[in-house]
Amino acid sequence: MTATGELQYPFDDTPGAGEVKQVAPGVGWVRMPLPFALNHINLWTLDDGDSLTVVDTGFGLDAVRDNWNAILDRDRRPLSRIVVTHSHPDHLGLASWLAERDGAPVQMTQGEFFNGHAIWNQVAGNAIDEMVAHFAAHGLDAERQAELRERGNSYRKGVPALPKSYQRIFDGDVLRIGTHDWRVIVGYGHSPEHASLYCESLGVLISGDMLLPRISTNISVYALTPEDDLLGWFLESLNRFKDLPDDTLVLPSHGHPFRGIRARIEQLNAHHRERCDALLDEIKTPRSAGELLSTLFPRELDTHQVMFAMGEAIAHLNYLVARGEIRRVSDRTGIIRFEKSE
């Protein structure tokens, strides 16, 4: 889904490798590479007086380390803290490495800290075999199952090491960074306890992955919580941003900084309703998520994308179940299918 003219983009260019672009007083924009079709992540630096705060850290690549070294060597201030919005590899990946540089603490929510450790260590419903079995139960074909199994625990590639301790942050906490207060806004659905940061005095929201301007945030259901309504939680979480001033500068993890929070929330609600309606149109007879995958994702998908696509298909089906529009049924093969409610 692409954004319309209702969103405003105040910056035409992006920061180059190893560069910091100022987007608000004391707020720097850093862009780092990713080894996927989505090829970048935006990270942020915050002026903390005689030191520097970093928000999110990038994927565990040598190029990302080199860029961070160039930035921090040029700035010369030590890191005071590393704030991590959530546990996905492009955000948490180099937190341990950066924290060791100056002995800076890592601040994140408890849900994200333990989720990262659970995936890294393949425990409690987070193992690859459990994910593949979950997708198999939802009708994913055997060839794609094998590709996912062979791919293994790719999380460790993006997160070479994990912080062994952290400072816990909660929804509503206020982080004093330099001369500004940043309020923590926790959202759900994309990850367990995603933390966005809002600074009223600067009129800036570091949205992480909760609000992206040109793509929709991935909402995936995995083996750990197979029947949870993560899409419902995500859409409800978006309401937490509705009361922010509409001219707030939103700093997303992917894409360009933008203004137009309410317009984007309306777009995302419409987008997900359209996807649900497309699924309903195809459920003339009981269908599985695997059988419906091409309805949501008609393009060719690589193995990395299949993982997210299956998780997202299940999330939309769970959403429709939670609202009574469809129901789960199983056949004698054990495949989970969905049919319209009477």
C-alpha positions in Angstrom: 0.0 0.0 0.0 1.4 3.4 -0.9 0.7 6.7 0.9 -1.2 9.5 -0.8 -0.7 13.2 -0.9 -2.3 13.6 2.5 1.1 12.8 4.0 3.8 15.4 3.8 7.5 14.6 3.5 9.7 17.4 4.7 13.0 15.8 3.6 13.8 15.0 0.0 17.2 13.3 0.5 18.4 10.6 2.9 21.6 10.5 5.0 24.5 8.7 3.3 26.5 5.9 4.7 28.1 6.9 8.0 26.3 10.3 8.0 23.8 11.9 10.4 21.1 14.2 9.1 19.5 16.6 11.5 15.8 16.4 11.4 14.9 18.4 14.6 17.0 20.2 17.2 19.3 17.5 18.7 17.7 14.7 16.7 19.8 12.9 14.0 18.7 10.6 11.3 21.0 7.6 10.5 20.2 5.1 7.7 21.7 1.7 7.7 21.6 -1.2 5.2 19.6 -4.4 5.5 20.2 -7.6 3.5 16.6 -8.0 2.3 14.2 -6.6 -0.3 13.5 -4.0 2.4 17.0 -2.7 2.1 17.3 -0.1 4.9 16.4 0.9 8.4 16.3 4.3 10.0 18.0 4.8 13.3 18.2 7.9 15.5 20.6 9.8 17.6 19.5 12.2 20.4 21.6 14.9 22.0 22.1 14.1 25.6 24.3 17.0 26.6 27.8 15.7 27.0 26.8 12.3 25.7 24.7 10.8 23.0 21.6 8.5 23.1 21.0 6.0 20.2 17.5 4.7 19.4 17.7 1.3 17.7 21.0 -0.2 16.5 20.8 -1.9 13.1 21.3 -5.4 11.8 24.5 -7.3 12.7 26.5 -6.5 9.5 30.1 -5.3 9.2 28.9 -2.4 7.1 26.6 -1.3 9.9 29.4 -1.5 12.5 31.7 0.5 10.2 29.1 3.2 9.8 28.5 3.4 13.5 32.2 3.7 14.1 32.5 6.5 11.6 29.6 8.4 13.2 30.6 7.9 16.8 34.3 8.6 16.2 33.4 11.8 14.5 31.0 12.9 17.2 33.4 11.9 20.0 30.8 12.0 22.8 30.3 8.7 24.7 27.0 6.9 24.5 24.8 7.5 27.5 22.2 4.8 26.7 20.8 2.6 23.9 17.0 2.7 23.6 15.6 -0.3 21.6 12.0 0.0 20.3 11.6 -3.8 19.9 13.4 -7.1 19.5 13.5 -7.6 15.7 17.1 -8.0 14.4 17.3 -4.7 12.5 16.5 -2.9 15.8 18.2 -5.0 18.5 21.0 -6.4 16.4 24.0 -4.4 17.5 22.7 -3.3 20.9 25.1 -5.5 22.8 28.0 -4.3 20.7 27.1 -0.6 21.1 26.5 -1.0 24.8 30.0 -2.4 25.3 31.6 0.5 23.5 31.1 2.9 26.4 29.4 0.8 29.0 26.0 2.3 28.2 22.8 0.6 29.4 20.2 -0.8 27.1 16.6 0.4 27.7 13.7 -1.6 26.4 10.4 -3.1 27.5 10.4 -6.5 29.3 8.4 -8.2 26.6 10.9 -7.2 23.9 14.0 -8.2 26.0 12.7 -11.7 26.8 11.2 -12.2 23.3 14.7 -11.6 21.8 16.3 -14.1 24.2 13.5 -16.6 23.5 14.0 -16.5 19.7 17.8 -16.4 19.9 17.8 -19.5 22.2 14.9 -21.2 20.4 12.7 -21.8 23.4 9.1 -21.6 24.4 7.4 -21.9 21.1 10.0 -19.9 19.2 12.0 -22.8 17.6 12.2 -23.1 13.9 10.7 -26.6 13.9 7.7 -25.2 15.9 7.3 -22.4 13.4 7.4 -24.8 10.5 4.9 -27.1 12.2 2.6 -24.2 12.8 2.7 -23.1 9.2 2.2 -26.8 8.0 -0.9 -27.0 10.1 -2.1 -23.9 8.2 -1.5 -25.5 4.8 1.9 -24.3 3.8 3.3 -26.6 1.1 6.1 -29.1 1.8 8.7 -27.4 -0.4 8.4 -24.1 1.4 8.4 -25.9 4.7 11.7 -27.5 3.8 13.2 -24.1 2.7 12.2 -22.5 6.0 13.7 -25.4 8.0 16.9 -25.3 6.0 17.2 -21.6 6.5 17.4 -22.2 10.2 17.6 -19.6 13.0 18.3 -16.5 10.9 17.7 -14.4 14.0 21.2 -15.0 15.2 22.7 -13.7 11.9 21.1 -10.3 12.6 21.7 -10.4 16.4 25.2 -11.8 16.9 24.9 -11.2 20.7 22.2 -10.2 23.1 22.4 -7.8 26.1 22.6 -9.8 29.3 20.9 -7.0 31.3 18.7 -4.0 30.6 16.8 -1.1 32.1 13.1 -1.8 31.8 10.8 0.9 30.4 7.0 0.9 30.7 4.2 2.5 28.8 3.9 6.2 30.0 7.4 6.4 31.2 9.2 9.7 30.5 12.8 9.5 29.5 14.8 12.8 30.1 17.3 13.0 27.3 19.3 16.2 27.2 16.9 19.0 27.7 13.8 17.2 26.4 11.3 14.7 27.7 10.4 11.6 25.6 7.2 9.7 26.6 7.1 6.0 26.0 4.1 4.8 24.0 3.8 1.0 24.0 2.0 -0.7 21.1 1.1 -4.4 20.3 0.7 -6.7 17.4 3.9 -6.2 15.5 6.0 -7.3 18.4 5.2 -8.1 22.1 5.7 -4.6 23.6 6.9 -2.2 21.0 8.1 1.2 22.4 7.6 4.4 20.5 9.0 7.7 21.8 7.1 11.0 21.7 8.6 14.4 22.5 6.0 17.1 22.9 8.4 20.0 23.0 10.0 19.1 19.7 6.8 17.8 18.1 8.6 14.6 17.2 7.4 10.9 17.3 10.0 8.1 16.9 7.4 5.6 15.7 9.6 2.6 15.1 7.6 0.1 13.1 4.2 1.1 14.4 3.7 3.8 11.8 5.4 3.4 8.5 4.5 5.9 5.6 4.6 3.7 2.5 4.4 0.1 3.5 2.1 -1.6 6.1 3.7 -3.0 9.2 4.1 -6.7 9.2 1.7 -8.4 11.7 2.5 -12.1 12.0 1.1 -14.9 14.2 3.6 -17.6 15.1 3.5 -20.9 17.0 3.9 -19.3 20.4 0.5 -17.6 20.3 -1.3 -19.4 17.4 -4.8 -18.0 18.0 -4.1 -14.5 19.2 -5.7 -11.5 17.4 -2.5 -9.6 16.8 -4.0 -7.5 14.0 -6.8 -6.4 16.3 -4.2 -5.5 18.9 -2.2 -3.5 16.3 -5.1 -1.6 15.0 -6.2 -0.7 18.6 -2.6 0.4 19.4 -2.8 2.9 16.5 -5.4 4.8 18.5 -2.7 5.7 21.0 -1.3 8.0 18.4 -4.5 9.7 17.3 -4.4 12.3 20.0 -0.9 13.6 19.0 -0.9 16.8 17.0 -1.3 16.1 13.3 1.7 18.2 12.4 3.9 15.9 14.5 7.1 14.9 12.7 7.0 11.1 12.5 10.3 9.3 12.4 9.6 5.8 11.1 12.0 2.9 10.9 11.6 2.5 7.2 10.8 5.1 4.6 11.0 8.9 5.0 10.0 11.1 8.0 6.5 12.4 7.4 3.6 14.4 8.8 0.0 13.3 8.8 -0.6 10.8 11.6 -4.4 10.6 11.4 -4.4 10.3 7.6 -1.9 7.4 7.9 -3.9 5.7 10.6 -7.0 5.9 8.4 -5.1 4.5 5.4 -3.8 1.6 7.5 -7.3 0.8 8.8 -8.7 0.8 5.3 -5.8 -1.3 4.0 -6.3 -4.1 6.5 -10.1 -4.1 5.9 -9.4 -4.4 2.2 -7.2 -7.4 2.8 -9.8 -9.0 5.1 -12.5 -8.5 2.4 -10.2 -10.1 -0.2 -9.9 -13.1 2.0 -13.6 -13.3 2.6 -14.2 -13.2 -1.2 -12.0 -16.3 -1.5 -13.6 -18.3 1.3 -16.4 -19.8 -0.7 -15.4 -23.2 0.6 -13.1 -23.9 3.6 -9.6 -22.6 2.8 -6.3 -22.6 4.7 -3.9 -19.8 5.1 -1.5 -21.6 2.8 -4.2 -21.8 0.1 -5.0 -18.1 0.6 -1.3 -16.9 0.6 -1.5 -15.7 -3.1 -4.6 -13.7 -2.3 -2.7 -11.4 0.0 0.7 -11.8 -1.8 0.3 -12.4 -5.5 4.0 -11.8 -6.3 6.9 -14.3 -6.1 8.1 -14.6 -2.5 11.6 -15.6 -1.3 12.0 -17.7 1.8 12.3 -14.7 4.2 9.2 -13.2 2.7 7.2 -16.5 3.0 7.8 -16.5 6.7 6.3 -13.1 7.1 3.5 -13.7 4.5 2.3 -16.9 6.3 2.3 -15.1 9.7 0.4 -12.2 8.2 -2.2 -14.4 6.5 -2.9 -16.2 9.7 -3.1 -12.8 11.6 -5.8 -11.6 9.2 -7.7 -14.9 9.5 -7.5 -14.8 13.3 -8.8 -11.2 13.1 -11.8 -12.3 11.2 -12.4 -15.2 13.6 -12.3 -12.8 16.6 -15.0 -10.7 14.9 -17.2 -13.6 14.2 -16.9 -13.3 10.4 -15.3 -16.7 9.9 -14.6 -19.8 12.0 -11.9 -22.4 12.2 -12.5 -25.9 11.0 -10.2 -28.9 10.7 -10.3 -31.8 8.3 -9.1 -35.3 8.8 -5.6 -34.4 7.6 -5.3 -32.0 10.5 -5.1 -28.9 8.3 -6.7 -25.8 9.8 -9.1 -24.2 7.4 -11.6 -21.3 7.7 -15.1 -21.0 6.6 -17.6 -18.2 6.7 -19.8 -18.0 9.8 -23.5 -18.6 9.2 
